[in-house]
């Protein structure tokens, strides 16, 4: 495994990417590019646990949004997150940094929303959503339409959701998205921090279906 960290310029300021690649000579399965939530960073337990996928042939990239790199505590508006994410993916998919395909994009919470909204624009082959914030705990409209953008484009979508997630349980997500989405129920709430190994097992199981 090799780890490299670099910054990529975006219209919202520099983003930081943590790129981990399988050892030289390993059989490559594809690339997984994930971003963090609206109040956390790339050291979230579930995002860290997924580093183990590198040993299974996946190139794994954790993306720090510009607001996080700048030291802010709370995310900027959704449109600015999308505006930063798209050029980051473009930079990762060309030149000497080009990632191996298939390209799976995603993230946790707000990062999952960004990936769903931009999946077709960045040329993704599939989307992995961790703790998708289906409905705000304080009330408000469902965000299922963002996840449906992925399904309507014919792309595989997996949602890994905590059994006690106040933003929507796995059953809530299943009812909202139907059978087209692969929904994995894991222990925990929205943070998924106490049992990140469950997230790894679910992600590995789903990713295996993409490369069979």
ZADO-1210 file (C-alpha; in nm, 4 decimals, padded with zeros to 6 digits):
<atoms>
<atom x="00.0000" y="00.0000" z="00.0000" code="UNK" pos="1"/>
<atom x="00.1223" y="00.3496" z="-00.0840" code="UNK" pos="2"/>
<atom x="-00.0256" y="00.6744" z="00.0506" code="UNK" pos="3"/>
<atom x="00.0075" y="01.0152" z="-00.1089" code="UNK" pos="4"/>
<atom x="-00.1535" y="01.3440" z="-00.0115" code="UNK" pos="5"/>
<atom x="-00.1963" y="01.6367" z="-00.2469" code="UNK" pos="6"/>
<atom x="-00.4045" y="01.9484" z="-00.2844" code="UNK" pos="7"/>
<atom x="-00.6240" y="02.0183" z="-00.5851" code="UNK" pos="8"/>
<atom x="-00.7413" y="02.3684" z="-00.6739" code="UNK" pos="9"/>
<atom x="-01.1166" y="02.4207" z="-00.7014" code="UNK" pos="10"/>
<atom x="-01.3380" y="02.7293" z="-00.7430" code="UNK" pos="11"/>
<atom x="-01.4014" y="02.7066" z="-00.3665" code="UNK" pos="12"/>
<atom x="-01.0347" y="02.6902" z="-00.2686" code="UNK" pos="13"/>
<atom x="-00.7961" y="02.3949" z="-00.2435" code="UNK" pos="14"/>
<atom x="-00.9294" y="02.0489" z="-00.1620" code="UNK" pos="15"/>
<atom x="-00.7034" y="01.7823" z="-00.0159" code="UNK" pos="16"/>
<atom x="-00.6991" y="01.4221" z="-00.1359" code="UNK" pos="17"/>
<atom x="-00.5571" y="01.1210" z="00.0462" code="UNK" pos="18"/>
<atom x="-00.4819" y="00.8585" z="-00.2179" code="UNK" pos="19"/>
<atom x="-00.3991" y="00.5020" z="-00.1183" code="UNK" pos="20"/>
<atom x="-00.3043" y="00.2534" z="-00.3866" code="UNK" pos="21"/>
<atom x="-00.2539" y="-00.1241" z="-00.3734" code="UNK" pos="22"/>
<atom x="00.0991" y="-00.2566" z="-00.3660" code="UNK" pos="23"/>
<atom x="00.2800" y="-00.2771" z="-00.6980" code="UNK" pos="24"/>
<atom x="00.1899" y="-00.5932" z="-00.8824" code="UNK" pos="25"/>
<atom x="-00.1446" y="-00.6353" z="-00.7043" code="UNK" pos="26"/>
<atom x="-00.4561" y="-00.7137" z="-00.9035" code="UNK" pos="27"/>
<atom x="-00.6503" y="-00.3870" z="-00.9397" code="UNK" pos="28"/>
<atom x="-01.0272" y="-00.3920" z="-00.8878" code="UNK" pos="29"/>
<atom x="-01.1099" y="-00.0225" z="-00.9356" code="UNK" pos="30"/>
<atom x="-01.1248" y="00.3039" z="-00.7432" code="UNK" pos="31"/>
<atom x="-01.3354" y="00.4267" z="-00.4541" code="UNK" pos="32"/>
<atom x="-01.3499" y="00.8045" z="-00.3949" code="UNK" pos="33"/>
<atom x="-01.5345" y="00.9239" z="-00.0835" code="UNK" pos="34"/>
<atom x="-01.5863" y="01.2531" z="00.0959" code="UNK" pos="35"/>
<atom x="-01.6793" y="01.3359" z="00.4559" code="UNK" pos="36"/>
<atom x="-01.9901" y="01.4800" z="00.6169" code="UNK" pos="37"/>
<atom x="-02.0950" y="01.8355" z="00.6975" code="UNK" pos="38"/>
<atom x="-01.9415" y="01.8408" z="01.0433" code="UNK" pos="39"/>
<atom x="-01.6558" y="01.5922" z="01.0296" code="UNK" pos="40"/>
<atom x="-01.3514" y="01.4980" z="00.8304" code="UNK" pos="41"/>
<atom x="-01.1771" y="01.2123" z="00.6565" code="UNK" pos="42"/>
<atom x="-01.0720" y="01.0633" z="00.9904" code="UNK" pos="43"/>
<atom x="-01.4289" y="00.9500" z="01.0608" code="UNK" pos="44"/>
<atom x="-01.4249" y="00.5898" z="01.1800" code="UNK" pos="45"/>
<atom x="-01.6117" y="00.4430" z="00.8849" code="UNK" pos="46"/>
<atom x="-01.3963" y="00.6240" z="00.6288" code="UNK" pos="47"/>
<atom x="-01.0811" y="00.5055" z="00.8042" code="UNK" pos="48"/>
<atom x="-01.2080" y="00.1465" z="00.8242" code="UNK" pos="49"/>
<atom x="-01.2535" y="00.1372" z="00.4483" code="UNK" pos="50"/>
<atom x="-00.8772" y="00.1769" z="00.4020" code="UNK" pos="51"/>
<atom x="-00.8643" y="-00.2020" z="00.4361" code="UNK" pos="52"/>
<atom x="-01.0138" y="-00.2252" z="00.0862" code="UNK" pos="53"/>
<atom x="-00.6739" y="-00.1249" z="-00.0535" code="UNK" pos="54"/>
<atom x="-00.5408" y="-00.4666" z="00.0446" code="UNK" pos="55"/>
<atom x="-00.8170" y="-00.6150" z="-00.1698" code="UNK" pos="56"/>
<atom x="-00.7093" y="-00.4266" z="-00.4832" code="UNK" pos="57"/>
<atom x="-00.9053" y="-00.1016" z="-00.4559" code="UNK" pos="58"/>
<atom x="-00.7475" y="00.2397" z="-00.4931" code="UNK" pos="59"/>
<atom x="-00.9039" y="00.4416" z="-00.2134" code="UNK" pos="60"/>
<atom x="-00.9292" y="00.8210" z="-00.2061" code="UNK" pos="61"/>
<atom x="-01.0609" y="01.0317" z="00.0808" code="UNK" pos="62"/>
<atom x="-01.1427" y="01.3885" z="-00.0234" code="UNK" pos="63"/>
<atom x="-01.1341" y="01.6818" z="00.2170" code="UNK" pos="64"/>
<atom x="-01.3641" y="01.9554" z="00.0947" code="UNK" pos="65"/>
<atom x="-01.2167" y="02.3094" z="00.0751" code="UNK" pos="66"/>
<atom x="-01.4170" y="02.4326" z="00.3752" code="UNK" pos="67"/>
<atom x="-01.2526" y="02.1651" z="00.5853" code="UNK" pos="68"/>
<atom x="-00.9042" y="02.2370" z="00.4500" code="UNK" pos="69"/>
<atom x="-00.9594" y="02.6047" z="00.5356" code="UNK" pos="70"/>
<atom x="-01.0305" y="02.5118" z="00.8978" code="UNK" pos="71"/>
<atom x="-01.4016" y="02.5913" z="00.9072" code="UNK" pos="72"/>
<atom x="-01.6236" y="02.3897" z="01.1396" code="UNK" pos="73"/>
<atom x="-01.9402" y="02.3707" z="00.9305" code="UNK" pos="74"/>
<atom x="-01.9897" y="02.2929" z="00.5633" code="UNK" pos="75"/>
<atom x="-02.0679" y="02.5575" z="00.3053" code="UNK" pos="76"/>
<atom x="-02.3927" y="02.5408" z="00.0978" code="UNK" pos="77"/>
<atom x="-02.4567" y="02.2308" z="-00.1174" code="UNK" pos="78"/>
<atom x="-02.3916" y="02.4084" z="-00.4468" code="UNK" pos="79"/>
<atom x="-02.0404" y="02.4989" z="-00.3296" code="UNK" pos="80"/>
<atom x="-01.9716" y="02.1395" z="-00.2271" code="UNK" pos="81"/>
<atom x="-02.0691" y="02.0203" z="-00.5740" code="UNK" pos="82"/>
<atom x="-01.8615" y="02.2940" z="-00.7377" code="UNK" pos="83"/>
<atom x="-01.5528" y="02.1720" z="-00.5517" code="UNK" pos="84"/>
<atom x="-01.6173" y="01.7985" z="-00.5924" code="UNK" pos="85"/>
<atom x="-01.6458" y="01.7974" z="-00.9725" code="UNK" pos="86"/>
<atom x="-01.2978" y="01.9424" z="-01.0492" code="UNK" pos="87"/>
<atom x="-01.1430" y="01.7149" z="-00.7865" code="UNK" pos="88"/>
<atom x="-01.2796" y="01.4097" z="-00.9669" code="UNK" pos="89"/>
<atom x="-01.1675" y="01.5501" z="-01.3011" code="UNK" pos="90"/>
<atom x="-00.8128" y="01.5935" z="-01.1708" code="UNK" pos="91"/>
<atom x="-00.8072" y="01.2426" z="-01.0238" code="UNK" pos="92"/>
<atom x="-00.9140" y="01.0834" z="-01.3506" code="UNK" pos="93"/>
<atom x="-00.6489" y="01.2253" z="-01.5828" code="UNK" pos="94"/>
<atom x="-00.2740" y="01.2391" z="-01.6243" code="UNK" pos="95"/>
<atom x="-00.0282" y="01.0489" z="-01.4122" code="UNK" pos="96"/>
<atom x="-00.2750" y="01.0507" z="-01.1219" code="UNK" pos="97"/>
<atom x="-00.5446" y="00.8770" z="-01.3259" code="UNK" pos="98"/>
<atom x="-00.7388" y="00.6287" z="-01.1158" code="UNK" pos="99"/>
<atom x="-00.8137" y="00.2750" z="-01.2330" code="UNK" pos="100"/>
<atom x="-01.1683" y="00.1968" z="-01.3357" code="UNK" pos="101"/>
<atom x="-01.4457" y="00.1215" z="-01.2491" code="UNK" pos="102"/>
<atom x="-01.4929" y="00.4460" z="-01.0593" code="UNK" pos="103"/>
<atom x="-01.7106" y="00.4299" z="-00.7480" code="UNK" pos="104"/>
<atom x="-01.7862" y="00.7638" z="-00.5836" code="UNK" pos="105"/>
<atom x="-01.9630" y="00.8425" z="-00.2602" code="UNK" pos="106"/>
<atom x="-01.9235" y="00.9696" z="00.0912" code="UNK" pos="107"/>
<atom x="-02.0800" y="00.9883" z="00.4303" code="UNK" pos="108"/>
<atom x="-02.3908" y="01.1999" z="00.5008" code="UNK" pos="109"/>
<atom x="-02.3504" y="01.5323" z="00.3140" code="UNK" pos="110"/>
<atom x="-02.0695" y="01.3742" z="00.1119" code="UNK" pos="111"/>
<atom x="-02.3128" y="01.1060" z="-00.0038" code="UNK" pos="112"/>
<atom x="-02.5555" y="01.3726" z="-00.1201" code="UNK" pos="113"/>
<atom x="-02.2816" y="01.5435" z="-00.3212" code="UNK" pos="114"/>
<atom x="-02.1851" y="01.2156" z="-00.4868" code="UNK" pos="115"/>
<atom x="-02.5466" y="01.1386" z="-00.5795" code="UNK" pos="116"/>
<atom x="-02.6078" y="01.4820" z="-00.7297" code="UNK" pos="117"/>
<atom x="-02.2902" y="01.4739" z="-00.9418" code="UNK" pos="118"/>
<atom x="-02.2484" y="01.1041" z="-01.0262" code="UNK" pos="119"/>
<atom x="-02.3379" y="01.1297" z="-01.3921" code="UNK" pos="120"/>
<atom x="-02.1422" y="01.4517" z="-01.4376" code="UNK" pos="121"/>
<atom x="-01.8167" y="01.2984" z="-01.3145" code="UNK" pos="122"/>
<atom x="-01.8625" y="00.9760" z="-01.5115" code="UNK" pos="123"/>
<atom x="-01.9029" y="00.7486" z="-01.2104" code="UNK" pos="124"/>
<atom x="-01.9842" y="00.3806" z="-01.2533" code="UNK" pos="125"/>
<atom x="-02.1560" y="00.3426" z="-00.9137" code="UNK" pos="126"/>
<atom x="-02.2267" y="00.5277" z="-00.5872" code="UNK" pos="127"/>
<atom x="-02.1657" y="00.4227" z="-00.2262" code="UNK" pos="128"/>
<atom x="-02.3651" y="00.6294" z="00.0252" code="UNK" pos="129"/>
<atom x="-02.2799" y="00.6017" z="00.3943" code="UNK" pos="130"/>
<atom x="-02.5417" y="00.7323" z="00.6391" code="UNK" pos="131"/>
<atom x="-02.7505" y="00.8948" z="00.3676" code="UNK" pos="132"/>
<atom x="-02.9434" y="01.1804" z="00.5383" code="UNK" pos="133"/>
<atom x="-03.2843" y="01.0925" z="00.3987" code="UNK" pos="134"/>
<atom x="-03.4893" y="01.3249" z="00.6207" code="UNK" pos="135"/>
<atom x="-03.3654" y="01.5916" z="00.8673" code="UNK" pos="136"/>
<atom x="-03.4415" y="01.4865" z="01.2286" code="UNK" pos="137"/>
<atom x="-03.6104" y="01.8223" z="01.2868" code="UNK" pos="138"/>
<atom x="-03.8436" y="01.7615" z="00.9946" code="UNK" pos="139"/>
<atom x="-03.8471" y="01.8670" z="00.6338" code="UNK" pos="140"/>
<atom x="-03.8786" y="01.7167" z="00.2857" code="UNK" pos="141"/>
<atom x="-03.7221" y="01.3856" z="00.1962" code="UNK" pos="142"/>
<atom x="-03.3980" y="01.3936" z="-00.0016" code="UNK" pos="143"/>
<atom x="-03.4754" y="01.0697" z="-00.1809" code="UNK" pos="144"/>
<atom x="-03.4806" y="01.2599" z="-00.5105" code="UNK" pos="145"/>
<atom x="-03.1024" y="01.3037" z="-00.4856" code="UNK" pos="146"/>
<atom x="-03.0450" y="00.9306" z="-00.4516" code="UNK" pos="147"/>
<atom x="-03.2935" y="00.8664" z="-00.7312" code="UNK" pos="148"/>
<atom x="-03.0719" y="01.0649" z="-00.9677" code="UNK" pos="149"/>
<atom x="-02.8288" y="00.7745" z="-00.9459" code="UNK" pos="150"/>
<atom x="-03.0931" y="00.5072" z="-00.9976" code="UNK" pos="151"/>
<atom x="-03.2595" y="00.6960" z="-01.2830" code="UNK" pos="152"/>
<atom x="-02.9224" y="00.7054" z="-01.4588" code="UNK" pos="153"/>
<atom x="-02.9026" y="00.3270" z="-01.4340" code="UNK" pos="154"/>
<atom x="-02.6072" y="00.3284" z="-01.1955" code="UNK" pos="155"/>
<atom x="-02.5693" y="00.0872" z="-00.9040" code="UNK" pos="156"/>
<atom x="-02.6334" y="00.2508" z="-00.5675" code="UNK" pos="157"/>
<atom x="-02.5558" y="00.1107" z="-00.2232" code="UNK" pos="158"/>
<atom x="-02.6666" y="00.2754" z="00.1004" code="UNK" pos="159"/>
<atom x="-02.5036" y="00.1681" z="00.4276" code="UNK" pos="160"/>
<atom x="-02.7360" y="00.2902" z="00.7035" code="UNK" pos="161"/>
<atom x="-02.7277" y="00.2672" z="01.0816" code="UNK" pos="162"/>
<atom x="-03.0196" y="00.0893" z="01.2454" code="UNK" pos="163"/>
<atom x="-03.0711" y="00.3884" z="01.4767" code="UNK" pos="164"/>
<atom x="-03.0016" y="00.6679" z="01.2294" code="UNK" pos="165"/>
<atom x="-03.2295" y="00.9647" z="01.3114" code="UNK" pos="166"/>
<atom x="-03.1950" y="01.0839" z="00.9513" code="UNK" pos="167"/>
<atom x="-03.3679" y="00.7659" z="00.8321" code="UNK" pos="168"/>
<atom x="-03.3441" y="00.3994" z="00.9222" code="UNK" pos="169"/>
<atom x="-03.2538" y="00.1287" z="00.6698" code="UNK" pos="170"/>
<atom x="-03.6257" y="00.0474" z="00.6384" code="UNK" pos="171"/>
<atom x="-03.7005" y="00.4147" z="00.5681" code="UNK" pos="172"/>
<atom x="-03.4410" y="00.4145" z="00.2913" code="UNK" pos="173"/>
<atom x="-03.5784" y="00.0917" z="00.1426" code="UNK" pos="174"/>
<atom x="-03.9307" y="00.2343" z="00.1359" code="UNK" pos="175"/>
<atom x="-03.8088" y="00.5560" z="-00.0254" code="UNK" pos="176"/>
<atom x="-03.5848" y="00.4025" z="-00.2924" code="UNK" pos="177"/>
<atom x="-03.7357" y="00.0617" z="-00.3580" code="UNK" pos="178"/>
<atom x="-03.5554" y="-00.2521" z="-00.4606" code="UNK" pos="179"/>
<atom x="-03.3273" y="-00.0805" z="-00.7120" code="UNK" pos="180"/>
<atom x="-03.0961" y="00.0370" z="-00.4337" code="UNK" pos="181"/>
<atom x="-02.8855" y="-00.2053" z="-00.2285" code="UNK" pos="182"/>
<atom x="-02.9473" y="-00.1096" z="00.1357" code="UNK" pos="183"/>
<atom x="-02.7241" y="-00.2514" z="00.4090" code="UNK" pos="184"/>
<atom x="-02.8354" y="-00.2223" z="00.7715" code="UNK" pos="185"/>
<atom x="-02.5487" y="-00.1907" z="01.0185" code="UNK" pos="186"/>
<atom x="-02.5202" y="-00.1281" z="01.3895" code="UNK" pos="187"/>
<atom x="-02.5163" y="00.2304" z="01.5081" code="UNK" pos="188"/>
<atom x="-02.6607" y="00.5740" z="01.4520" code="UNK" pos="189"/>
<atom x="-02.5733" y="00.8411" z="01.1960" code="UNK" pos="190"/>
<atom x="-02.2051" y="00.8506" z="01.2906" code="UNK" pos="191"/>
<atom x="-02.1447" y="00.4741" z="01.2490" code="UNK" pos="192"/>
<atom x="-01.8466" y="00.5364" z="01.4733" code="UNK" pos="193"/>
<atom x="-01.8849" y="00.2517" z="01.7224" code="UNK" pos="194"/>
<atom x="-01.8873" y="-00.0351" z="01.4727" code="UNK" pos="195"/>
<atom x="-01.6971" y="00.0824" z="01.1640" code="UNK" pos="196"/>
<atom x="-01.6091" y="-00.2791" z="01.0878" code="UNK" pos="197"/>
<atom x="-01.9738" y="-00.3329" z="00.9913" code="UNK" pos="198"/>
<atom x="-01.9385" y="-00.0643" z="00.7251" code="UNK" pos="199"/>
<atom x="-01.6297" y="-00.2339" z="00.5856" code="UNK" pos="200"/>
<atom x="-01.8072" y="-00.5696" z="00.5609" code="UNK" pos="201"/>
<atom x="-02.1091" y="-00.4159" z="00.3867" code="UNK" pos="202"/>
<atom x="-01.9013" y="-00.2116" z="00.1435" code="UNK" pos="203"/>
<atom x="-01.6773" y="-00.5041" z="00.0576" code="UNK" pos="204"/>
<atom x="-01.9774" y="-00.7266" z="-00.0061" code="UNK" pos="205"/>
<atom x="-02.1376" y="-00.4745" z="-00.2388" code="UNK" pos="206"/>
<atom x="-01.8165" y="-00.3817" z="-00.4213" code="UNK" pos="207"/>
<atom x="-01.7602" y="-00.7498" z="-00.4923" code="UNK" pos="208"/>
<atom x="-02.0859" y="-00.7562" z="-00.6882" code="UNK" pos="209"/>
<atom x="-01.9535" y="-00.4810" z="-00.9161" code="UNK" pos="210"/>
<atom x="-01.6370" y="-00.6637" z="-01.0170" code="UNK" pos="211"/>
<atom x="-01.7575" y="-01.0226" z="-01.0479" code="UNK" pos="212"/>
</atoms>
